[in-house]
Amino acid sequence: MAQKNALLIRGKQFTEEEVEIIKKVLGEYPCGSRRFQSKVICERINWRQPNGRVKDRACRDVLLRMNERGFINCPPIRLKRVRRNGGQARKDAVIFHEPGYEITGKAGDYKKVHFEMVRNTEKEALWDYLIDTYHYLGYQVPVGHYLKYFIYIDNYFAGCIGFADAVLKLGIRDKWIGWDVELREKNLHFIINNNRYLIFPWVKVKYLSSKTLGKIARAVRGDWEAFYGYKPILLETFVDKEKFSGTSYKAANWVCLGSTKGKGRRGMHYFYHGKIKDVYVYPLIKNFRDILFI
């Protein structure tokens, strides 16, 4: 049962006492970075992930929303200038040479498709560089939870794939699930977004893309639990209709829910950009709605 006068944000009920603690921390450390403030707040209200880590990234989003709703008064943040493609800054530190030949055939010609998770490793900079160089969207600094993988077929380096937190509001997805705003805010973390997928242009192996999507769906669930302390139960992604047909996702049994309305988000503000994308989802367990409606 929800507590009286509690404020629901990101699936957490913030009591009046907790809001007062947040105000007190902001008053005590007015010149502290938002990262520092959020960590102190999480420690004082004991807001943690299932693995015990403080939820400071989620807390920073909460501070933004509380400030916009007038519950707190956050001083403005001095923003650092970041290039649109955040991986650009790392290019000088990365050494990579294209193989100079094509990798061809069919996925069945190779013994296995396998992955290397590179989050928080020395290879992460290379992942950023490759996405920035070869993916049509480029590299952008991730916010929130995320995992990054290299893709291999046998011993050949074939591509990159990444996952991040789900989109906050997605009407076509939320209608398909059938949940309300309160349930969405409470259980959204069980959905993760396949936000980048790249097969290198010199890798021309038929059926590799769909086979990769099928195998990574099984791998990412366990890796996400190992890294963040819980298992996701649904994957989502967007496919640009002007550039791709979504054939690989369909072949890997992802479900197309329909198209977006061409809107995007900057911070907590939505705007119309006109780029229509198809929305695909992939349930990781059969009874996923049972969990999303708890």
NORCORBEL-V124707 format. One record per residue. RES is the residue in one small letter. PHI is phi in whole degrees, 0 to 359 (999 if undefined). PSI is psi as a letter, one per 40 degrees, with the letter a starting at -180 (999 if undefined). D_FIRST is the distance of its C-alpha to the first C-alpha in whole Angstrom. Layout:
BEGIN
RES/PHI/PSI/D_FIRST + RES/PHI/PSI/D_FIRST
END
This chain:
BEGIN
m/999/h/0 + a/292/i/4 + q/285/i/6 + k/297/h/9 + n/61/f/12 + a/279/i/11 + l/250/h/13 + l/267/h/12 + i/218/h/16 + r/53/f/17 + g/78/e/13 + k/245/h/12 + q/274/h/10 + f/269/h/13 + t/284/i/13 + e/301/d/16 + e/297/d/17 + e/291/d/17 + v/297/d/19 + e/294/d/22 + i/296/d/22 + i/299/d/23 + k/299/d/25 + k/295/d/27 + v/297/d/28 + l/297/d/29 + g/287/d/31 + e/287/d/32 + y/234/g/33 + p/295/d/35 + c/259/e/37 + g/287/i/35 + s/294/i/35 + r/297/d/31 + r/297/d/31 + f/296/d/32 + q/302/d/29 + s/294/d/26 + k/294/d/27 + v/297/d/27 + i/299/d/24 + c/299/d/22 + e/296/d/24 + r/285/d/23 + i/258/e/19 + n/57/f/20 + w/261/h/19 + r/226/i/20 + q/285/i/21 + p/303/d/21 + n/273/e/25 + g/97/e/24 + r/287/i/26 + v/292/i/24 + k/268/f/23 + d/292/d/25 + r/293/d/26 + a/297/d/23 + c/296/d/22 + r/296/d/26 + d/293/d/24 + v/299/d/21 + l/300/d/24 + l/298/d/26 + r/290/d/23 + m/297/d/22 + n/295/d/26 + e/295/d/26 + r/273/e/23 + g/86/e/25 + f/281/d/22 + i/225/i/25 + n/234/g/29 + c/271/h/30 + p/294/i/34 + p/298/i/35 + i/268/h/36 + r/278/h/39 + l/275/h/39 + k/280/i/42 + r/282/h/44 + v/236/h/43 + r/297/i/45 + r/304/d/43 + n/264/g/44 + g/300/d/43 + g/292/e/45 + q/304/d/48 + a/293/e/48 + r/264/e/48 + k/299/d/51 + d/295/d/54 + a/268/e/52 + v/250/h/52 + i/247/h/55 + f/212/h/55 + h/235/h/58 + e/298/i/57 + p/293/d/59 + g/84/e/62 + y/212/i/62 + e/267/i/59 + i/257/h/57 + t/235/a/58 + g/103/a/58 + k/241/i/55 + a/304/d/52 + g/292/e/53 + d/283/e/56 + y/250/i/54 + k/289/d/53 + k/201/i/49 + v/255/h/47 + h/218/i/45 + f/228/i/43 + e/231/h/43 + m/278/h/39 + v/246/e/41 + r/300/h/38 + n/63/f/39 + t/238/i/42 + e/292/e/45 + k/274/e/46 + e/298/d/43 + a/298/d/45 + l/292/d/47 + w/303/d/44 + d/301/d/44 + y/296/d/47 + l/294/d/48 + i/295/d/45 + d/295/d/46 + t/276/d/50 + y/247/e/49 + h/271/h/46 + y/295/d/46 + l/270/e/43 + g/72/a/44 + y/259/h/42 + q/229/i/39 + v/299/h/38 + p/287/i/34 + v/239/h/31 + g/88/a/28 + h/280/i/28 + y/195/i/31 + l/226/i/34 + k/231/h/38 + y/228/i/40 + f/267/i/44 + i/249/h/45 + y/232/i/48 + i/243/h/50 + d/54/b/52 + n/258/e/54 + y/269/h/54 + f/281/h/51 + a/246/d/50 + g/173/a/47 + c/221/i/43 + i/213/i/40 + g/220/i/37 + f/226/i/33 + a/213/a/30 + d/301/i/27 + a/292/i/26 + v/294/h/27 + l/298/d/24 + k/237/h/24 + l/215/g/27 + g/306/d/27 + i/292/d/29 + r/288/d/26 + d/296/d/23 + k/292/d/25 + w/295/d/26 + i/291/d/23 + g/94/e/21 + w/263/i/18 + d/261/a/16 + v/298/d/16 + e/296/d/13 + l/292/d/13 + r/297/d/17 + e/295/d/16 + k/285/d/13 + n/242/e/16 + l/300/d/19 + h/296/e/21 + f/284/e/21 + i/252/h/24 + i/234/i/27 + n/253/h/30 + n/282/g/34 + n/272/e/35 + r/215/h/39 + y/211/h/41 + l/220/h/45 + i/256/h/48 + f/302/i/51 + p/298/d/53 + w/271/e/56 + v/262/h/54 + k/238/g/55 + v/254/h/54 + k/297/h/53 + y/70/e/49 + l/294/d/48 + s/298/d/45 + s/291/d/44 + k/295/d/44 + t/298/d/43 + l/297/d/40 + g/293/d/39 + k/282/d/40 + i/292/d/38 + a/299/d/34 + r/282/d/35 + a/287/d/36 + v/293/d/33 + r/296/d/30 + g/290/d/31 + d/294/d/33 + w/296/d/29 + e/295/d/28 + a/295/d/30 + f/272/d/30 + y/242/e/26 + g/90/e/25 + y/206/i/23 + k/261/h/25 + p/291/i/25 + i/236/e/25 + l/210/h/26 + l/256/i/29 + e/223/i/30 + t/200/i/33 + f/240/h/35 + v/239/h/39 + d/292/h/42 + k/294/d/43 + e/283/e/46 + k/248/d/47 + f/223/i/46 + s/263/e/45 + g/79/e/42 + t/302/d/45 + s/295/d/44 + y/293/d/40 + k/297/d/41 + a/294/d/43 + a/269/e/40 + n/72/f/38 + w/287/i/36 + v/256/h/34 + c/275/h/35 + l/271/e/33 + g/129/a/35 + s/247/i/36 + t/284/i/34 + k/262/e/35 + g/79/f/37 + k/248/i/35 + g/230/i/34 + r/224/h/32 + r/238/h/33 + g/65/b/31 + m/254/e/28 + h/250/h/31 + y/255/i/32 + f/215/i/35 + y/264/h/38 + h/247/e/40 + g/83/e/41 + k/271/h/41 + i/275/h/40 + k/232/i/38 + d/279/i/37 + v/254/h/34 + y/242/i/34 + v/227/i/31 + y/218/h/31 + p/292/h/29 + l/269/e/29 + i/221/i/28 + k/291/d/28 + n/263/f/24 + f/299/d/23 + r/294/d/21 + d/300/d/19 + i/281/d/18 + l/294/e/17 + f/255/e/15 + i/285/999/13
END
